[in-house]
């Protein structure tokens, strides 16, 4: 009886200790949530900027615009800037068919002309791709056909990371790929959570990246990095003088 009675204070102490540690855990959790709340905007800006990559322009065989461009045609506008700056001799207006007689490629071509790109420099590339992966596969065939080795890829800022991930694993082996973002008025990486459209774009890219990671889990990077591109840029004039620059849509 004495032995049984002496265990009651020990059990009581253990119970009080358990309550104390639970309270301590709850207090730490609340502090963590409070710190997270205070740092929410920097963290959200960091998340918004994660999707954007910018390799910067360098001399290439062609500038490729990925579809779909936004209402303001900002991808085409950025591609026109790069063309007029002399970074490539041709611009590929890539876009899916909207009807049997019209495509996003047609709209991009119109925007490029309005921005001052001559018609003979534009390669209209129409396709039936339903997503970025299918578009990259279609563009792969064009790149092989034209024997291009250096590509400047232009797409909306929020789309650059996923586009680079996909194209680097889809374009022909040895292709020098650089991705250049186009500003998009619908997506501000510093305030994307404040608009419904910004939230939709962020969610779409998050989902799309997860799907791409899964679909291409057995595919590896085939394009070369920017270090190789520097050599191409330096040797550009020598290489181009030895190649007859014939391009056809």
MDAnalysis code that builds the backbone (N, CA, C; Angstrom):
import MDAnalysis as mda
import numpy as np

u = mda.Universe.empty(747, n_residues=249, atom_resindex=np.repeat(np.arange(249), 3), trajectory=True)
u.add_TopologyAttr("name", ["N", "CA", "C"] * 249)
u.add_TopologyAttr("resid", np.arange(1, 250))
u.add_TopologyAttr("resname", ["UNK", "UNK", "UNK", "UNK", "UNK", "UNK", "UNK", "UNK", "UNK", "UNK", "UNK", "UNK", "UNK", "UNK", "UNK", "UNK", "UNK", "UNK", "UNK", "UNK", "UNK", "UNK", "UNK", "UNK", "UNK", "UNK", "UNK", "UNK", "UNK", "UNK", "UNK", "UNK", "UNK", "UNK", "UNK", "UNK", "UNK", "UNK", "UNK", "UNK", "UNK", "UNK", "UNK", "UNK", "UNK", "UNK", "UNK", "UNK", "UNK", "UNK", "UNK", "UNK", "UNK", "UNK", "UNK", "UNK", "UNK", "UNK", "UNK", "UNK", "UNK", "UNK", "UNK", "UNK", "UNK", "UNK", "UNK", "UNK", "UNK", "UNK", "UNK", "UNK", "UNK", "UNK", "UNK", "UNK", "UNK", "UNK", "UNK", "UNK", "UNK", "UNK", "UNK", "UNK", "UNK", "UNK", "UNK", "UNK", "UNK", "UNK", "UNK", "UNK", "UNK", "UNK", "UNK", "UNK", "UNK", "UNK", "UNK", "UNK", "UNK", "UNK", "UNK", "UNK", "UNK", "UNK", "UNK", "UNK", "UNK", "UNK", "UNK", "UNK", "UNK", "UNK", "UNK", "UNK", "UNK", "UNK", "UNK", "UNK", "UNK", "UNK", "UNK", "UNK", "UNK", "UNK", "UNK", "UNK", "UNK", "UNK", "UNK", "UNK", "UNK", "UNK", "UNK", "UNK", "UNK", "UNK", "UNK", "UNK", "UNK", "UNK", "UNK", "UNK", "UNK", "UNK", "UNK", "UNK", "UNK", "UNK", "UNK", "UNK", "UNK", "UNK", "UNK", "UNK", "UNK", "UNK", "UNK", "UNK", "UNK", "UNK", "UNK", "UNK", "UNK", "UNK", "UNK", "UNK", "UNK", "UNK", "UNK", "UNK", "UNK", "UNK", "UNK", "UNK", "UNK", "UNK", "UNK", "UNK", "UNK", "UNK", "UNK", "UNK", "UNK", "UNK", "UNK", "UNK", "UNK", "UNK", "UNK", "UNK", "UNK", "UNK", "UNK", "UNK", "UNK", "UNK", "UNK", "UNK", "UNK", "UNK", "UNK", "UNK", "UNK", "UNK", "UNK", "UNK", "UNK", "UNK", "UNK", "UNK", "UNK", "UNK", "UNK", "UNK", "UNK", "UNK", "UNK", "UNK", "UNK", "UNK", "UNK", "UNK", "UNK", "UNK", "UNK", "UNK", "UNK", "UNK", "UNK", "UNK", "UNK", "UNK", "UNK", "UNK", "UNK", "UNK", "UNK", "UNK", "UNK", "UNK", "UNK", "UNK", "UNK", "UNK", "UNK", "UNK", "UNK"])
u.atoms.positions = np.array([
    [0.827, -1.208, 0.000],
    [0.000, 0.000, 0.000],
    [0.856, 1.250, 0.000],
    [1.939, 1.205, 0.783],
    [2.813, 2.382, 0.829],
    [3.478, 2.624, -0.516],
    [3.856, 1.512, -1.177],
    [4.523, 1.639, -2.468],
    [3.581, 2.238, -3.497],
    [2.298, 1.804, -3.466],
    [1.307, 2.339, -4.404],
    [1.074, 3.806, -4.144],
    [0.979, 4.200, -2.894],
    [0.727, 5.596, -2.543],
    [1.867, 6.497, -2.945],
    [3.101, 6.014, -2.918],
    [4.247, 6.861, -3.237],
    [4.340, 7.168, -4.719],
    [3.649, 6.415, -5.602],
    [3.708, 6.642, -7.051],
    [2.770, 7.748, -7.493],
    [1.840, 8.165, -6.645],
    [0.877, 9.203, -7.026],
    [1.545, 10.538, -7.276],
    [2.457, 11.016, -6.373],
    [3.143, 12.285, -6.655],
    [3.970, 12.225, -7.928],
    [4.617, 11.084, -8.239],
    [5.429, 10.956, -9.450],
    [4.558, 11.075, -10.688],
    [3.407, 10.417, -10.667],
    [2.487, 10.497, -11.806],
    [1.983, 11.910, -11.991],
    [1.720, 12.571, -10.875],
    [1.236, 13.957, -10.933],
    [2.298, 14.881, -11.532],
    [3.556, 14.666, -11.139],
    [4.659, 15.481, -11.684],
    [4.829, 15.255, -13.175],
    [4.688, 13.982, -13.605],
    [4.823, 13.659, -15.033],
    [3.717, 14.337, -15.842],
    [2.496, 14.360, -15.269],
    [1.378, 14.998, -15.948],
    [1.602, 16.499, -16.102],
    [2.118, 17.120, -14.995],
    [2.398, 18.551, -15.055],
    [3.509, 18.844, -16.065],
    [4.521, 17.945, -16.131],
    [5.609, 18.120, -17.098],
    [5.095, 18.037, -18.523],
    [4.153, 17.101, -18.772],
    [3.586, 16.967, -20.117],
    [2.813, 18.208, -20.519],
    [2.049, 18.760, -19.607],
    [1.288, 19.981, -19.889],
    [2.233, 21.142, -20.185],
    [3.333, 21.221, -19.431],
    [4.299, 22.314, -19.619],
    [4.924, 22.247, -21.013],
    [5.321, 21.037, -21.442],
    [5.961, 20.901, -22.754],
    [4.963, 21.157, -23.895],
    [3.716, 20.779, -23.677],
    [2.694, 21.084, -24.678],
    [2.484, 22.589, -24.794],
    [2.467, 23.257, -23.654],
    [2.318, 24.710, -23.659],
    [3.518, 25.384, -24.326],
    [4.716, 24.854, -24.037],
    [5.943, 25.403, -24.633],
    [5.937, 25.220, -26.148],
    [5.491, 24.044, -26.596],
    [5.405, 23.784, -28.032],
    [4.406, 24.736, -28.694],
    [3.251, 24.924, -28.059],
    [2.235, 25.825, -28.595],
    [2.762, 27.255, -28.663],
    [3.487, 27.667, -27.641],
    [4.049, 29.009, -27.608],
    [5.071, 29.204, -28.739],
    [5.927, 28.198, -28.940],
    [6.920, 28.269, -30.030],
    [6.230, 28.298, -31.390],
    [5.177, 27.512, -31.526],
    [4.436, 27.481, -32.788],
    [3.795, 28.832, -33.080],
    [3.210, 29.441, -32.051],
    [2.588, 30.758, -32.222],
    [3.626, 31.817, -32.573],
    [4.807, 31.716, -31.964],
    [5.894, 32.652, -32.288],
    [6.340, 32.485, -33.731],
    [6.408, 31.222, -34.172],
    [6.794, 30.940, -35.556],
    [5.770, 31.524, -36.534],
    [4.499, 31.324, -36.225],
    [3.435, 31.872, -37.079],
    [3.497, 33.396, -37.103],
    [3.776, 34.004, -35.961],
    [3.865, 35.464, -35.891],
    [5.037, 35.980, -36.722],
    [6.183, 35.317, -36.623],
    [7.355, 35.718, -37.423],
    [7.060, 35.536, -38.908],
    [6.389, 34.445, -39.221],
    [6.013, 34.184, -40.609],
    [5.080, 35.278, -41.131],
    [4.174, 35.713, -40.280],
    [3.243, 36.787, -40.667],
    [4.002, 38.094, -40.919],
    [4.963, 38.400, -40.052],
    [5.746, 39.625, -40.221],
    [6.587, 39.576, -41.495],
    [7.056, 38.372, -41.848],
    [7.940, 38.223, -43.015],
    [7.187, 37.771, -44.259],
    [5.857, 37.850, -44.230],
    [5.061, 37.280, -45.310],
    [5.343, 37.929, -46.668],
    [5.476, 39.248, -46.687],
    [5.665, 39.913, -47.972],
    [7.022, 39.596, -48.596],
    [8.134, 39.652, -47.849],
    [9.411, 39.230, -48.453],
    [9.380, 37.780, -48.939],
    [8.720, 36.900, -48.176],
    [8.641, 35.503, -48.579],
    [7.785, 35.329, -49.830],
    [6.680, 36.070, -49.898],
    [5.819, 36.000, -51.079],
    [6.526, 36.567, -52.313],
    [7.294, 37.639, -52.111],
    [8.069, 38.198, -53.233],
    [9.131, 37.205, -53.698],
    [9.744, 36.529, -52.743],
    [10.753, 35.517, -53.083],
    [10.119, 34.384, -53.886],
    [8.932, 33.961, -53.459],
    [8.225, 32.899, -54.176],
    [7.822, 33.369, -55.570],
    [7.361, 34.609, -55.674],
    [6.948, 35.143, -56.975],
    [8.104, 35.273, -57.938],
    [9.266, 35.643, -57.422],
    [10.432, 35.803, -58.273],
    [11.102, 34.491, -58.635],
    [10.761, 33.422, -57.924],
    [11.386, 32.123, -58.191],
    [11.141, 31.653, -59.611],
    [9.979, 31.971, -60.155],
    [9.630, 31.483, -61.491],
    [10.390, 32.199, -62.601],
    [11.027, 33.304, -62.287],
    [11.652, 34.123, -63.327],
    [13.148, 33.844, -63.432],
    [13.580, 33.491, -64.632],
    [15.009, 33.347, -64.919],
    [15.333, 34.237, -66.116],
    [16.532, 34.766, -66.133],
    [16.962, 35.640, -67.220],
    [18.422, 35.327, -67.547],
    [18.625, 34.617, -68.659],
    [19.981, 34.277, -69.077],
    [20.665, 35.430, -69.799],
    [19.859, 36.429, -70.196],
    [20.425, 37.545, -70.941],
    [20.622, 37.181, -72.400],
    [20.551, 38.154, -73.297],
    [20.694, 37.859, -74.725],
    [22.144, 37.673, -75.155],
    [22.330, 36.908, -76.205],
    [23.626, 36.747, -76.863],
    [23.321, 36.374, -78.310],
    [24.290, 36.596, -79.201],
    [24.027, 36.349, -80.618],
    [23.565, 34.914, -80.838],
    [22.458, 34.766, -81.603],
    [21.848, 33.459, -81.830],
    [21.396, 33.323, -83.274],
    [21.025, 32.105, -83.627],
    [20.524, 31.849, -84.977],
    [19.081, 32.321, -85.136],
    [18.325, 32.274, -84.043],
    [16.923, 32.688, -84.117],
    [16.401, 33.039, -82.732],
    [15.438, 33.951, -82.730],
    [14.674, 34.277, -81.526],
    [13.356, 33.529, -81.637],
    [13.007, 32.768, -80.629],
    [11.772, 31.983, -80.649],
    [10.810, 32.516, -79.599],
    [9.620, 32.901, -80.043],
    [8.568, 33.344, -79.111],
    [7.673, 32.160, -78.803],
    [7.531, 31.826, -77.542],
    [6.590, 30.779, -77.161],
    [5.177, 31.350, -77.087],
    [4.198, 30.584, -77.561],
    [2.804, 30.968, -77.381],
    [2.308, 30.440, -76.032],
    [1.287, 31.000, -75.429],
    [0.450, 32.060, -75.963],
    [0.907, 33.415, -75.404],
    [0.936, 34.400, -76.290],
    [1.247, 35.746, -75.835],
    [0.027, 36.345, -75.146],
    [0.253, 37.379, -74.340],
    [-0.879, 37.996, -73.637],
    [-1.590, 39.012, -74.528],
    [-2.607, 39.655, -73.978],
    [-3.437, 40.576, -74.767],
    [-2.608, 41.728, -75.335],
    [-1.623, 42.175, -74.573],
    [-0.793, 43.294, -75.019],
    [0.335, 42.910, -75.958],
    [0.495, 41.607, -76.230],
    [1.549, 41.162, -77.124],
    [2.944, 41.461, -76.607],
    [3.153, 41.286, -75.308],
    [4.424, 41.685, -74.702],
    [5.577, 40.732, -75.016],
    [5.265, 39.478, -75.313],
    [6.332, 38.558, -75.738],
    [6.854, 38.988, -77.113],
    [5.941, 39.297, -78.012],
    [6.337, 39.743, -79.350],
    [7.114, 41.056, -79.270],
    [6.687, 41.940, -78.387],
    [7.376, 43.226, -78.231],
    [8.813, 43.022, -77.756],
    [9.008, 42.108, -76.813],
    [10.360, 41.835, -76.311],
    [11.219, 41.201, -77.405],
    [10.625, 40.286, -78.171],
    [11.358, 39.647, -79.262],
    [11.759, 40.674, -80.316],
    [10.879, 41.633, -80.583],
    [11.191, 42.687, -81.550],
    [12.363, 43.541, -81.056],
    [12.398, 43.826, -79.770],
    [13.511, 44.589, -79.196],
    [14.828, 43.844, -79.405],
    [14.810, 42.555, -79.153],
    [16.022, 41.753, -79.312],
    [16.457, 41.695, -80.771],
    [15.485, 41.563, -81.673],
    [15.809, 41.520, -83.096],
    [16.439, 42.839, -83.550],
    [15.829, 43.943, -83.172],
    [16.333, 45.253, -83.606],
    [17.677, 45.593, -82.962],
    [17.979, 44.919, -81.847],
    [19.285, 45.110, -81.215],
    [20.362, 44.249, -81.876],
    [19.938, 43.402, -82.837],
    [20.898, 42.616, -83.600],
    [21.282, 41.278, -83.005],
    [20.474, 40.742, -82.104],
    [20.835, 39.494, -81.444],
    [20.566, 38.258, -82.290],
    [19.738, 38.369, -83.336],
    [19.463, 37.224, -84.214],
    [18.879, 37.733, -85.528],
    [19.072, 36.978, -86.618],
    [18.563, 37.412, -87.928],
    [17.102, 37.075, -88.184],
    [16.525, 36.199, -87.360],
    [15.145, 35.772, -87.594],
    [14.389, 35.641, -86.273],
    [13.069, 35.795, -86.380],
    [12.185, 35.623, -85.223],
    [11.131, 34.576, -85.569],
    [11.019, 33.570, -84.733],
    [10.013, 32.527, -84.924],
    [8.773, 32.892, -84.113],
    [7.662, 33.081, -84.826],
    [6.382, 33.362, -84.164],
    [5.655, 32.030, -83.983],
    [5.851, 31.413, -82.828],
    [5.275, 30.098, -82.557],
    [3.927, 30.244, -81.856],
    [2.917, 29.564, -82.395],
    [1.594, 29.657, -81.770],
    [0.641, 28.593, -82.293],
    [-0.252, 28.170, -81.431],
    [-1.207, 27.114, -81.780],
    [-2.349, 27.649, -82.647],
    [-2.983, 26.742, -83.360],
    [-4.150, 27.093, -84.155],
    [-5.332, 27.407, -83.236],
    [-6.016, 28.489, -83.523],
    [-7.271, 28.814, -82.845],
    [-8.457, 28.343, -83.665],
    [-8.312, 28.432, -84.972],
    [-9.260, 27.922, -85.957],
    [-8.440, 27.290, -87.071],
    [-9.117, 26.669, -88.032],
    [-8.377, 26.084, -89.148],
    [-7.714, 27.162, -90.000],
    [-8.205, 28.391, -89.904],
    [-7.715, 29.489, -90.738],
    [-6.994, 30.577, -89.930],
    [-6.835, 30.389, -88.634],
    [-6.193, 31.427, -87.810],
    [-5.453, 30.789, -86.634],
    [-4.372, 31.448, -86.226],
    [-3.564, 30.923, -85.119],
    [-2.977, 32.067, -84.308],
    [-2.470, 31.723, -83.148],
    [-1.766, 32.699, -82.320],
    [-0.494, 33.151, -83.031],
    [0.065, 32.266, -83.832],
    [1.237, 32.629, -84.635],
    [0.940, 33.817, -85.545],
    [-0.268, 33.854, -86.102],
    [-0.673, 34.980, -86.956],
    [-0.690, 36.290, -86.162],
    [-1.214, 36.217, -84.945],
    [-1.273, 37.413, -84.099],
    [0.128, 37.885, -83.732],
    [1.010, 36.948, -83.424],
    [2.382, 37.313, -83.086],
    [3.083, 37.952, -84.282],
    [2.829, 37.396, -85.465],
    [3.423, 37.970, -86.674],
    [2.953, 39.411, -86.873],
    [1.681, 39.641, -86.654],
    [1.109, 40.993, -86.766],
    [1.783, 41.933, -85.775],
    [1.942, 41.477, -84.534],
    [2.569, 42.311, -83.498],
    [4.032, 42.605, -83.826],
    [4.727, 41.616, -84.364],
    [6.127, 41.801, -84.726],
    [6.271, 42.844, -85.838],
    [5.402, 42.773, -86.826],
    [5.434, 43.751, -87.918],
    [5.153, 45.153, -87.387],
    [4.172, 45.252, -86.507],
    [3.845, 46.561, -85.917],
    [5.023, 47.120, -85.118],
    [5.830, 46.212, -84.570],
    [6.968, 46.637, -83.760],
    [8.214, 46.911, -84.608],
    [8.084, 46.749, -85.928],
    [9.192, 47.108, -86.804],
    [10.046, 45.967, -87.305],
    [9.618, 44.721, -87.091],
    [10.363, 43.580, -87.607],
    [9.932, 43.329, -89.047],
    [10.848, 43.307, -90.004],
    [10.468, 43.096, -91.410],
    [9.868, 41.711, -91.638],
    [8.945, 41.636, -92.578],
    [8.225, 40.381, -92.844],
    [9.169, 39.234, -93.195],
    [10.230, 39.535, -93.942],
    [11.139, 38.475, -94.377],
    [11.959, 37.894, -93.219],
    [11.979, 38.573, -92.097],
    [12.730, 38.071, -90.938],
    [11.867, 37.211, -90.018],
    [10.561, 37.157, -90.302],
    [9.622, 36.439, -89.435],
    [9.338, 35.051, -89.985],
    [9.465, 34.060, -89.150],
    [9.104, 32.685, -89.504],
    [7.857, 32.322, -88.709],
    [6.762, 32.215, -89.410],
    [5.499, 31.866, -88.749],
    [5.461, 30.351, -88.549],
    [5.295, 29.933, -87.303],
    [5.320, 28.507, -86.973],
    [4.023, 28.134, -86.265],
    [3.123, 27.530, -87.024],
    [1.813, 27.146, -86.496],
    [1.817, 25.674, -86.100],
    [1.112, 25.362, -85.041],
    [1.083, 23.977, -84.558],
    [-0.198, 23.728, -83.770],
    [-0.358, 22.502, -83.327],
    [-1.543, 22.109, -82.544],
    [-1.175, 21.746, -81.107],
    [-0.027, 22.218, -80.637],
    [0.424, 21.883, -79.279],
    [-0.555, 22.404, -78.231],
    [-0.815, 21.560, -77.238],
    [-1.764, 21.931, -76.177],
    [-1.067, 22.453, -74.931],
    [0.261, 22.332, -74.875],
    [1.001, 22.775, -73.695],
    [2.445, 23.065, -74.087],
    [3.231, 23.529, -73.123],
    [4.618, 23.906, -73.403],
    [5.465, 22.722, -73.840],
    [5.238, 21.564, -73.262],
    [6.006, 20.375, -73.624],
    [5.769, 20.001, -75.077],
    [4.532, 20.004, -75.512],
    [4.213, 19.663, -76.899],
    [4.759, 20.728, -77.855],
    [4.715, 21.988, -77.436],
    [5.260, 23.054, -78.270],
    [6.774, 22.895, -78.419],
    [7.453, 22.549, -77.339],
    [8.901, 22.346, -77.390],
    [9.252, 21.196, -78.328],
    [8.443, 20.144, -78.321],
    [8.680, 19.006, -79.213],
    [8.504, 19.403, -80.675],
    [7.508, 20.255, -80.942],
    [7.308, 20.744, -82.309],
    [8.462, 21.651, -82.740],
    [8.908, 22.510, -81.828],
    [10.021, 23.410, -82.132],
    [11.322, 22.635, -82.344],
    [11.459, 21.534, -81.688],
    [12.648, 20.697, -81.873],
    [12.809, 20.317, -83.341],
    [11.704, 19.958, -83.975],
    [11.752, 19.577, -85.389],
    [12.153, 20.755, -86.269],
    [11.648, 21.943, -85.945],
    [12.016, 23.139, -86.706],
    [13.504, 23.442, -86.559],
    [14.004, 23.330, -85.344],
    [15.422, 23.605, -85.087],
    [16.310, 22.628, -85.863],
    [15.906, 21.365, -85.886],
    [16.666, 20.373, -86.645],
    [16.617, 20.662, -88.134],
    [15.435, 21.027, -88.621],
    [15.262, 21.318, -90.039],
    [16.139, 22.491, -90.476],
    [16.178, 23.536, -89.636],
    [16.935, 24.734, -89.971],
    [18.416, 24.625, -89.596],
    [18.761, 23.573, -88.878],
    [20.138, 23.355, -88.435],
    [20.640, 24.507, -87.551],
    [19.747, 25.012, -86.739],
    [20.119, 26.072, -85.803],
    [20.865, 25.464, -84.618],
    [21.805, 26.209, -84.108],
    [22.592, 25.767, -82.964],
    [22.424, 26.667, -81.748],
    [21.924, 27.890, -81.969],
    [21.820, 28.866, -80.882],
    [20.422, 29.482, -80.889],
    [19.744, 29.381, -79.776],
    [18.358, 29.829, -79.690],
    [18.183, 30.807, -78.524],
    [17.523, 31.925, -78.832],
    [17.055, 32.851, -77.789],
    [15.565, 32.596, -77.601],
    [15.202, 32.129, -76.440],
    [13.805, 31.791, -76.165],
    [13.140, 32.919, -75.384],
    [12.052, 33.459, -75.928],
    [11.334, 34.555, -75.283],
    [9.965, 34.072, -74.824],
    [9.675, 34.298, -73.557],
    [8.363, 33.971, -73.023],
    [8.070, 34.904, -71.855],
    [6.865, 34.845, -71.333],
    [6.479, 35.711, -70.218],
    [7.355, 35.430, -68.998],
    [7.596, 36.452, -68.196],
    [8.517, 36.313, -67.060],
    [8.190, 35.119, -66.163],
    [6.906, 34.940, -65.828],
    [6.520, 33.870, -64.914],
    [6.696, 32.477, -65.528],
    [6.820, 32.406, -66.842],
    [6.877, 31.134, -67.565],
    [8.304, 30.683, -67.857],
    [9.287, 31.534, -67.545],
    [10.658, 31.270, -67.976],
    [11.282, 30.030, -67.332],
    [11.078, 29.842, -66.047],
    [11.725, 28.694, -65.380],
    [11.183, 27.378, -65.927],
    [9.895, 27.267, -66.046],
    [9.306, 26.018, -66.554],
    [9.673, 25.813, -68.023],
    [9.655, 26.902, -68.800],
    [10.000, 26.801, -70.216],
    [11.443, 26.332, -70.387],
    [12.345, 26.875, -69.589],
    [13.744, 26.458, -69.694],
    [13.909, 24.997, -69.281],
    [13.227, 24.594, -68.216],
    [13.319, 23.209, -67.767],
    [12.879, 22.252, -68.880],
    [11.777, 22.571, -69.534],
    [11.231, 21.696, -70.579],
    [12.090, 21.729, -71.839],
    [12.403, 22.930, -72.312],
    [13.139, 23.057, -73.581],
    [14.561, 22.510, -73.477],
    [15.177, 22.659, -72.321],
    [16.538, 22.134, -72.134],
    [16.573, 20.616, -72.241],
    [15.440, 19.974, -72.015],
    [15.349, 18.520, -72.087],
    [14.700, 18.035, -73.374],
    [14.291, 18.969, -74.228],
    [13.579, 18.609, -75.443],
    [14.307, 19.038, -76.715],
    [14.927, 20.201, -76.694],
    [15.632, 20.694, -77.879],
    [16.791, 19.768, -78.238],
    [17.240, 19.813, -79.500],
    [18.319, 18.919, -79.940],
    [19.567, 19.036, -79.068],
    [20.237, 17.924, -78.889],
    [21.454, 17.896, -78.076],
    [22.487, 18.878, -78.635],
    [23.095, 19.623, -77.751],
    [24.123, 20.576, -78.151],
    [23.617, 21.959, -78.475],
    [22.296, 22.140, -78.522],
    [21.737, 23.467, -78.781],
    [22.097, 24.416, -77.647],
    [22.573, 25.598, -78.000],
    [22.866, 26.611, -76.988],
    [21.575, 27.387, -76.740],
    [21.041, 27.259, -75.566],
    [19.741, 27.847, -75.227],
    [19.887, 28.938, -74.187],
    [19.293, 30.086, -74.491],
    [19.222, 31.163, -73.504],
    [17.785, 31.657, -73.446],
    [17.299, 31.824, -72.235],
    [15.914, 32.244, -72.014],
    [15.894, 33.706, -71.578],
    [15.062, 34.487, -72.263],
    [14.941, 35.914, -71.960],
    [13.478, 36.209, -71.611],
    [13.215, 36.765, -70.439],
    [11.834, 37.025, -70.045],
    [11.253, 38.275, -70.692],
    [9.959, 38.211, -70.941],
    [9.215, 39.383, -71.377],
    [8.338, 39.826, -70.209],
    [8.326, 41.100, -69.951],
    [7.473, 41.610, -68.879],
    [6.022, 41.259, -69.174],
    [5.269, 40.911, -68.146],
    [3.853, 40.604, -68.313],
    [3.043, 41.469, -67.354],
    [2.153, 42.261, -67.907],
    [1.374, 43.198, -67.098],
    [0.415, 42.493, -66.147],
    [0.158, 41.215, -66.376],
    [-0.764, 40.465, -65.520],
    [-0.061, 39.805, -64.344],
    [1.271, 39.832, -64.343],
    [2.002, 39.168, -63.268],
    [3.123, 40.060, -62.765],
    [2.964, 40.523, -61.530],
    [3.990, 41.313, -60.859],
    [4.588, 40.435, -59.761],
    [5.850, 40.010, -59.894],
    [6.425, 39.107, -58.892],
    [6.493, 39.693, -57.494],
    [6.393, 41.018, -57.368],
    [6.445, 41.661, -56.054],
    [5.069, 41.839, -55.413],
    [4.003, 41.617, -56.209],
    [2.646, 41.816, -55.665],
    [1.653, 40.808, -56.248],
    [2.112, 39.647, -56.674],
    [1.252, 38.700, -57.369],
    [0.064, 38.232, -56.531],
    [0.203, 38.201, -55.219],
    [-0.847, 37.694, -54.330],
    [-1.981, 38.699, -54.131],
    [-1.813, 39.900, -54.652],
    [-2.814, 40.949, -54.435],
    [-3.908, 40.958, -55.505],
    [-3.723, 40.205, -56.573],
    [-4.734, 40.163, -57.637],
    [-5.158, 38.727, -57.901],
    [-6.373, 38.584, -58.347],
    [-6.887, 37.245, -58.652],
    [-6.115, 36.619, -59.808],
    [-5.783, 37.433, -60.817],
    [-5.041, 36.931, -61.969],
    [-3.629, 36.512, -61.553],
    [-3.011, 37.290, -60.680],
    [-1.682, 36.935, -60.202],
    [-1.686, 35.614, -59.457],
    [-2.694, 35.408, -58.622],
    [-2.825, 34.144, -57.892],
    [-3.040, 32.977, -58.850],
    [-3.854, 33.214, -59.891],
    [-4.126, 32.160, -60.867],
    [-2.858, 31.773, -61.623],
    [-2.073, 32.773, -62.029],
    [-0.837, 32.505, -62.767],
    [0.152, 31.741, -61.886],
    [0.314, 32.195, -60.639],
    [1.244, 31.525, -59.723],
    [0.833, 30.069, -59.513],
    [-0.440, 29.841, -59.289],
    [-0.942, 28.479, -59.069],
    [-0.749, 27.615, -60.308],
    [-0.991, 28.213, -61.479],
    [-0.823, 27.479, -62.733],
    [0.630, 27.056, -62.929],
    [1.558, 27.972, -62.656],
    [2.972, 27.653, -62.829],
    [3.427, 26.598, -61.823],
    [2.940, 26.698, -60.598],
    [3.295, 25.707, -59.581],
    [2.827, 24.318, -60.007],
    [1.577, 24.230, -60.447],
    [1.032, 22.950, -60.899],
    [1.767, 22.451, -62.132],
    [1.991, 23.367, -63.086],
    [2.676, 22.992, -64.315],
    [4.088, 22.498, -64.072],
    [4.785, 23.110, -63.116],
    [6.152, 22.690, -62.824],
    [6.168, 21.308, -62.193],
    [5.236, 21.049, -61.297],
    [5.144, 19.725, -60.671],
    [4.874, 18.658, -61.727],
    [3.948, 18.944, -62.634],
    [3.626, 18.005, -63.717],
    [4.842, 17.772, -64.613],
    [5.553, 18.852, -64.946],
    [6.733, 18.739, -65.811],
    [7.831, 17.907, -65.146],
    [8.037, 18.140, -63.852],
    [9.040, 17.368, -63.125],
    [8.725, 15.878, -63.161],
    [7.446, 15.566, -63.050],
    [7.041, 14.156, -63.062],
    [7.136, 13.578, -64.476],
    [6.605, 14.291, -65.471],
    [6.585, 13.790, -66.839],
    [7.995, 13.606, -67.410],
    [8.913, 14.489, -67.026],
    [10.248, 14.475, -67.626],
    [11.312, 13.959, -66.646],
    [10.875, 13.179, -65.670],
    [11.775, 12.717, -64.617],
    [12.897, 11.830, -65.157],
    [12.674, 11.203, -66.326],
    [13.703, 10.335, -66.899],
    [14.450, 11.010, -68.058],
    [14.172, 12.280, -68.286],
    [14.849, 13.010, -69.354],
    [15.893, 13.951, -68.748],
    [16.989, 14.125, -69.461],
    [18.096, 14.912, -68.945],
    [18.372, 16.121, -69.844],
    [19.074, 17.082, -69.292],
    [19.397, 18.301, -70.032],
    [20.239, 17.950, -71.253],
    [19.817, 18.475, -72.421],
    [20.531, 18.224, -73.665],
    [21.201, 19.483, -74.218],
    [20.694, 20.636, -73.813],
    [21.260, 21.888, -74.308],
    [22.537, 22.225, -73.558],
    [23.349, 23.093, -74.156],
    [24.589, 23.479, -73.508],
    [24.380, 24.731, -72.676],
    [25.363, 25.010, -71.818],
    [25.211, 26.131, -70.898],
    [25.770, 27.415, -71.475],
    [25.682, 28.490, -70.684],
    [26.078, 29.810, -71.149],
    [27.577, 29.923, -71.385],
    [28.373, 29.064, -70.736],
    [29.823, 29.126, -70.937],
    [30.168, 28.800, -72.383],
    [29.439, 27.827, -72.962],
    [29.670, 27.482, -74.358],
    [29.208, 28.611, -75.257],
    [28.121, 29.292, -74.824],
    [27.581, 30.381, -75.626],
    [28.574, 31.522, -75.779],
    [29.399, 31.749, -74.775],
    [30.393, 32.809, -74.868],
    [31.340, 32.528, -76.034],
    [31.739, 31.261, -76.186],
    [32.619, 30.890, -77.286],
    [31.920, 31.121, -78.614],
    [30.631, 30.746, -78.680],
    [29.866, 30.962, -79.902],
    [29.783, 32.446, -80.232],
    [29.580, 33.277, -79.222],
    [29.454, 34.708, -79.446],
    [30.747, 35.286, -80.003],
    [31.876, 34.868, -79.449],
    [33.169, 35.371, -79.901],
    [33.453, 34.917, -81.323],
    [33.088, 33.655, -81.627],
    [33.381, 33.086, -82.932],
    [32.242, 33.263, -83.926],
    [31.213, 34.033, -83.531],
    [30.014, 34.156, -84.358],
    [30.288, 34.572, -85.786],
    [31.074, 35.629, -85.976],
    [31.334, 36.128, -87.321],
    [32.064, 35.099, -88.169],
    [33.030, 34.390, -87.551],
    [33.796, 33.390, -88.289],
    [32.897, 32.250, -88.729],
    [32.055, 31.772, -87.795],
    [31.160, 30.654, -88.087],
    [30.125, 31.044, -89.127],
    [29.540, 32.222, -88.985],
    [28.484, 32.643, -89.899],
    [29.001, 32.872, -91.310],
    [30.253, 33.304, -91.434],
    [30.802, 33.552, -92.762],
    [30.992, 32.247, -93.528],
    [31.044, 31.132, -92.801],
    [31.236, 29.833, -93.448],
    [29.934, 29.104, -93.708],
    [28.816, 29.716, -93.287],
    [27.509, 29.065, -93.436],
    [26.603, 29.938, -94.282],
    [25.970, 29.358, -95.254],
    [25.028, 30.088, -96.085],
    [23.737, 30.261, -95.312],
    [23.370, 31.487, -94.907],
    [22.215, 31.698, -94.024],
    [20.887, 31.614, -94.762],
    [20.452, 30.401, -95.059],
    [19.179, 30.189, -95.754],
    [18.156, 29.755, -94.726],
    [17.059, 30.499, -94.611],
    [15.995, 30.189, -93.671],
    [14.692, 30.134, -94.439],
    [13.830, 29.202, -94.061],
    [12.518, 29.134, -94.694],
    [11.496, 28.746, -93.669],
    [10.288, 29.319, -93.734],
    [9.244, 28.989, -92.766],
    [8.721, 27.588, -92.956],
])
